[in-house]
Amino acid sequence: AGHITAQTLMSILRDKESGICVDAEGFRTAGSMVSVLPRDPARPCVHFFTATPDPSRSVFKPFVFVAGIKPAPQVRSPTFVQDPARQIPRFQSSVDRRHELYRRHQAALELMERDR
């Protein structure tokens, strides 16, 4: 009825019964992408990527590619004021170096597994 949304397309890409999302027989869906291309040229396109195998278990993360965009803090690699790698003697303590998007992906994956 003309009401296809990004969420609709993500659901389709996660559908294993249809054969779109594959994780068997030596072949695996490597990743998926959904793009929202607005008709208004003043609005930016938004591209959602899984960047991980098996879209049925992945989180679609939004990316916008435009000139002059200010990156959100969540997409930057973590930095540490007291980085154990830069102190002498080195590595006397440890820090969680996992990227924020990775940590959130892992949390979402745990929720999805629990809800099965």
VEXFIKOL-769698 format. One record per residue: residue in three letters; x, y, z of N, C-alpha, C in turn. Coordinates in pm, 1 decimal. Example, Ala and Ser with C-alpha at 12.3 -4.5 7.8 and 13.67 -1.06 7.14 Angstrom:
<koltors>
ALA  1319.0  -569.0  780.0  1230.0  -450.0  780.0  1320.0  -330.0  780.0
SER  1285.0  -225.0  708.0  1367.0  -106.0  714.0  1290.0  3.0  787.0
</koltors>
This chain:
<koltors>
ALA  81.9  -120.3  0.0  0.0  0.0  0.0  85.5  125.5  0.0
GLY  215.2  112.0  -34.1  301.3  229.5  -38.2  354.7  271.5  96.4
HIS  348.0  185.5  196.6  393.3  220.9  330.7  511.6  134.6  373.8
ILE  604.7  113.3  284.2  723.6  35.9  318.3  820.8  127.3  391.2
THR  865.2  82.9  506.1  957.3  160.8  587.9  1093.6  91.5  592.5
ALA  1190.6  160.3  649.9  1321.8  98.9  669.6  1308.1  -25.3  757.5
GLN  1220.6  -19.3  857.2  1199.2  -133.5  945.6  1141.7  -252.2  868.7
THR  1053.4  -225.4  772.4  996.9  -332.1  689.1  1108.3  -402.6  612.1
LEU  1196.5  -324.7  551.1  1306.2  -382.5  474.2  1403.3  -458.9  564.3
MET  1428.6  -408.9  684.0  1515.9  -479.4  777.6  1455.7  -614.1  816.3
SER  1325.1  -616.7  835.5  1256.9  -743.5  866.5  1270.1  -842.5  751.7
ILE  1258.0  -794.1  629.9  1271.8  -881.1  512.7  1413.5  -938.3  506.8
LEU  1514.3  -854.6  529.6  1652.7  -899.9  523.4  1687.5  -996.7  636.4
ARG  1608.7  -995.8  743.0  1630.8  -1087.9  856.1  1555.2  -1220.2  839.9
ASP  1474.3  -1231.9  737.3  1386.1  -1348.0  720.2  1461.3  -1470.4  669.1
LYS  1478.3  -1569.7  754.9  1549.2  -1692.6  716.3  1459.1  -1787.7  637.7
GLU  1331.9  -1792.0  670.3  1241.0  -1885.0  601.6  1232.3  -1857.9  452.3
SER  1242.0  -1732.2  412.1  1233.6  -1697.3  269.7  1361.9  -1729.6  194.7
GLY  1470.2  -1749.5  268.2  1599.2  -1775.1  205.8  1680.3  -1649.2  181.1
ILE  1626.9  -1534.2  219.2  1700.8  -1408.9  200.6  1817.6  -1401.9  298.1
CYS  1793.3  -1439.4  421.8  1897.5  -1442.1  524.5  1947.3  -1586.3  535.3
VAL  2072.7  -1608.9  497.5  2126.0  -1745.4  489.6  2241.2  -1762.3  587.6
ASP  2241.6  -1874.2  658.0  2354.7  -1904.8  745.8  2387.0  -2054.2  747.8
ALA  2362.2  -2122.0  635.7  2385.6  -2265.9  630.4  2441.8  -2304.9  493.6
GLU  2472.6  -2432.1  479.9  2518.8  -2491.1  353.8  2641.3  -2420.6  296.9
GLY  2733.5  -2381.5  384.1  2857.8  -2321.3  337.9  2847.5  -2178.3  290.9
PHE  2730.4  -2118.5  301.7  2711.8  -1979.3  258.6  2646.7  -1903.2  372.3
ARG  2692.2  -1780.7  394.9  2633.9  -1698.4  500.3  2617.8  -1556.6  448.9
THR  2503.4  -1497.4  479.3  2483.3  -1356.8  447.8  2590.2  -1278.3  522.9
ALA  2669.8  -1199.2  452.1  2783.8  -1131.2  513.1  2744.7  -1003.3  586.0
GLY  2640.8  -941.0  545.1  2596.7  -816.1  604.0  2483.8  -761.7  520.5
SER  2411.8  -667.3  574.5  2298.6  -610.5  501.1  2298.0  -459.7  513.7
MET  2230.0  -397.4  419.1  2221.4  -251.3  416.7  2082.7  -209.8  370.8
VAL  2027.9  -110.0  436.4  1901.7  -47.9  396.7  1928.8  101.7  386.5
SER  1887.9  162.4  276.0  1907.7  306.4  257.2  1773.7  376.8  247.2
VAL  1764.9  490.7  314.0  1647.3  576.6  305.4  1688.1  696.0  220.3
LEU  1626.7  705.6  101.7  1658.9  811.5  6.9  1539.4  905.9  -3.5
PRO  1541.0  1015.9  70.6  1425.6  1104.6  71.5  1404.5  1174.0  -63.1
ARG  1280.7  1205.3  -91.3  1249.0  1277.1  -215.7  1290.0  1423.8  -206.8
ASP  1293.6  1475.8  -86.4  1333.7  1615.1  -64.1  1486.6  1622.3  -66.9
PRO  1546.1  1688.5  -168.0  1692.4  1692.8  -177.7  1759.2  1767.5  -62.1
ALA  1682.8  1840.4  15.2  1739.4  1911.2  129.9  1762.3  1817.2  248.8
ARG  1700.3  1700.6  243.7  1716.7  1603.5  353.8  1825.2  1503.2  316.4
PRO  1909.1  1463.5  413.4  2016.7  1369.0  381.8  1966.3  1225.5  370.0
CYS  2038.7  1146.5  293.4  2011.3  1002.9  287.0  2065.2  940.2  415.4
VAL  1998.0  836.9  461.6  2043.5  761.9  578.9  2062.7  617.6  535.9
HIS  2179.6  564.4  566.2  2212.8  426.7  529.3  2231.0  346.0  657.2
PHE  2161.8  233.4  667.3  2170.5  146.1  783.7  2250.4  21.9  744.7
PHE  2357.0  -7.1  817.6  2442.7  -122.4  791.8  2443.7  -215.8  911.4
THR  2448.8  -346.5  884.8  2468.5  -439.7  995.8  2616.6  -452.1  1026.1
ALA  2698.2  -459.0  921.6  2843.6  -472.3  936.4  2883.2  -597.6  1013.0
THR  2790.7  -689.3  1028.1  2817.6  -816.7  1093.2  2741.5  -924.6  1018.1
PRO  2788.3  -1049.1  1025.4  2715.0  -1155.8  957.7  2581.5  -1183.0  1025.0
ASP  2492.9  -1247.3  951.3  2361.9  -1289.3  1000.2  2274.6  -1171.6  1045.1
PRO  2211.1  -1104.0  949.8  2125.0  -990.2  981.5  2012.8  -1022.4  1079.6
SER  1975.3  -1150.8  1090.7  1868.6  -1185.8  1184.7  1913.9  -1165.3  1328.9
ARG  2044.1  -1156.4  1349.5  2098.0  -1137.8  1484.0  2177.8  -1008.5  1495.7
SER  2164.2  -920.9  1398.9  2244.9  -799.4  1395.7  2160.0  -674.7  1417.9
VAL  2228.0  -569.8  1456.3  2164.9  -439.1  1473.5  2199.1  -355.6  1351.5
PHE  2100.1  -292.9  1289.9  2123.2  -201.9  1178.3  2162.2  -66.2  1236.3
LYS  2281.8  -19.0  1203.4  2333.0  105.5  1258.2  2323.7  216.0  1152.5
PRO  2271.4  332.8  1188.3  2254.1  439.9  1089.5  2383.4  517.8  1062.8
PHE  2403.5  552.7  935.2  2515.4  637.0  894.4  2462.3  739.9  795.5
VAL  2511.0  863.3  809.3  2475.5  972.1  718.8  2606.6  1027.1  663.2
PHE  2616.8  1035.3  531.2  2738.5  1083.3  467.0  2707.4  1216.2  398.3
VAL  2742.6  1326.0  463.2  2724.4  1458.8  405.1  2846.6  1543.9  440.7
ALA  2870.3  1645.3  361.6  2983.5  1734.1  387.1  2961.3  1810.2  517.2
GLY  3066.4  1823.3  594.9  3061.1  1904.9  715.3  2987.6  1842.3  832.7
ILE  2959.3  1713.0  827.0  2886.6  1651.1  937.5  2977.2  1638.9  1059.8
LYS  2920.5  1661.0  1176.0  2995.1  1648.2  1301.2  2969.4  1507.7  1355.7
PRO  3072.9  1425.6  1367.7  3051.2  1287.8  1414.2  2998.1  1284.9  1557.9
ALA  2905.3  1194.5  1581.6  2853.6  1173.8  1716.3  2961.1  1105.6  1799.5
PRO  2965.8  1132.5  1928.1  3068.1  1069.7  2012.8  3063.3  916.1  2008.3
GLN  2945.5  859.7  1983.9  2931.5  714.0  1983.9  3003.5  645.9  1868.3
VAL  3040.8  718.4  1763.8  3106.2  654.8  1649.5  3257.9  671.5  1653.7
ARG  3308.2  738.2  1755.2  3452.8  754.4  1769.9  3509.4  641.0  1853.4
SER  3630.9  602.5  1822.3  3697.4  500.4  1902.9  3722.0  556.1  2042.8
PRO  3717.0  469.0  2143.9  3735.3  518.3  2280.5  3877.4  569.5  2304.2
THR  3887.3  673.7  2384.8  4016.8  726.6  2428.0  4014.7  733.2  2580.1
PHE  4131.5  731.3  2638.9  4141.5  727.1  2784.4  4244.5  828.3  2831.6
VAL  4206.7  908.4  2933.0  4299.5  1007.5  2988.4  4418.6  935.1  3050.3
GLN  4392.1  833.1  3128.2  4497.4  752.8  3190.6  4511.5  621.1  3114.5
ASP  4554.7  627.6  2989.2  4565.3  508.3  2905.1  4683.4  422.8  2950.6
PRO  4656.8  298.0  2993.0  4765.5  211.3  3039.3  4873.2  185.8  2933.1
ALA  4839.1  201.5  2806.5  4936.9  180.9  2699.2  5035.2  296.8  2689.9
ARG  4998.7  412.5  2746.2  5084.5  530.6  2735.2  5154.1  565.1  2866.4
GLN  5129.6  486.9  2969.9  5193.2  511.7  3099.0  5317.5  425.1  3113.3
ILE  5410.6  469.7  3196.1  5531.1  391.3  3221.7  5532.2  357.5  3370.3
PRO  5545.3  231.8  3407.8  5551.4  115.6  3320.7  5415.6  91.3  3254.5
ARG  5421.5  30.5  3136.6  5301.2  13.6  3054.9  5216.4  -103.0  3104.3
PHE  5086.6  -91.9  3078.2  4986.8  -197.7  3099.2  4983.6  -250.3  3242.4
GLN  4995.9  -161.5  3338.9  4983.2  -202.1  3479.0  4836.6  -208.4  3521.1
SER  4749.6  -156.8  3438.3  4604.5  -165.0  3460.0  4541.1  -191.8  3323.9
SER  4410.9  -210.9  3323.4  4342.9  -237.2  3195.9  4218.8  -149.9  3183.6
VAL  4177.0  -129.6  3061.0  4055.9  -53.0  3031.2  3975.2  -131.2  2927.7
ASP  3846.6  -104.2  2919.7  3760.5  -169.4  2821.1  3774.8  -94.0  2689.8
ARG  3844.6  -151.1  2594.0  3870.5  -85.6  2466.7  3764.5  -115.7  2361.6
ARG  3660.0  -190.0  2398.1  3556.6  -220.6  2299.4  3485.2  -92.3  2258.2
HIS  3459.7  -80.0  2129.7  3390.9  37.0  2075.8  3248.3  42.1  2129.9
GLU  3197.4  162.3  2150.2  3061.8  180.5  2203.1  2956.7  109.7  2117.6
LEU  2967.2  119.2  1985.1  2870.2  51.9  1898.8  2879.0  -99.6  1914.3
TYR  2999.5  -151.2  1932.3  3015.8  -294.8  1953.1  2952.4  -338.0  2085.1
ARG  2975.5  -262.1  2190.8  2915.2  -295.8  2321.4  2763.2  -294.5  2312.5
ARG  2708.1  -195.6  2244.8  2561.9  -188.7  2231.6  2508.8  -300.8  2142.5
HIS  2585.9  -337.1  2038.5  2545.7  -448.4  1953.4  2541.8  -576.7  2035.4
GLN  2642.3  -598.6  2119.5  2646.2  -718.0  2203.6  2528.5  -719.6  2301.0
ALA  2493.7  -606.0  2358.2  2380.0  -598.0  2450.0  2249.2  -628.4  2377.6
ALA  2232.9  -574.0  2257.5  2111.3  -600.4  2179.2  2104.2  -747.5  2139.7
LEU  2216.6  -805.2  2104.6  2221.1  -946.3  2068.0  2180.7  -1034.5  2186.5
GLU  2226.6  -1000.3  2305.5  2187.6  -1075.5  2425.6  2036.5  -1067.8  2448.1
LEU  1978.6  -949.8  2427.2  1833.4  -934.7  2441.3  1757.7  -1017.5  2337.1
MET  1807.3  -1015.8  2213.1  1742.5  -1091.9  2106.8  1749.5  -1241.6  2136.4
GLU  1862.9  -1288.4  2187.7  1877.8  -1430.1  2220.3  1785.5  -1468.6  2335.9
ARG  1771.1  -1380.5  2431.5  1685.6  -1408.6  2548.4  1538.1  -1413.9  2509.3
ASP  1499.0  -1332.5  2410.2  1358.5  -1325.0  2368.2  1317.0  -1436.1  2273.3
ARG  1410.1  -1519.5  2229.0  1376.7  -1627.0  2134.1  1287.5  -1728.7  2194.4
</koltors>
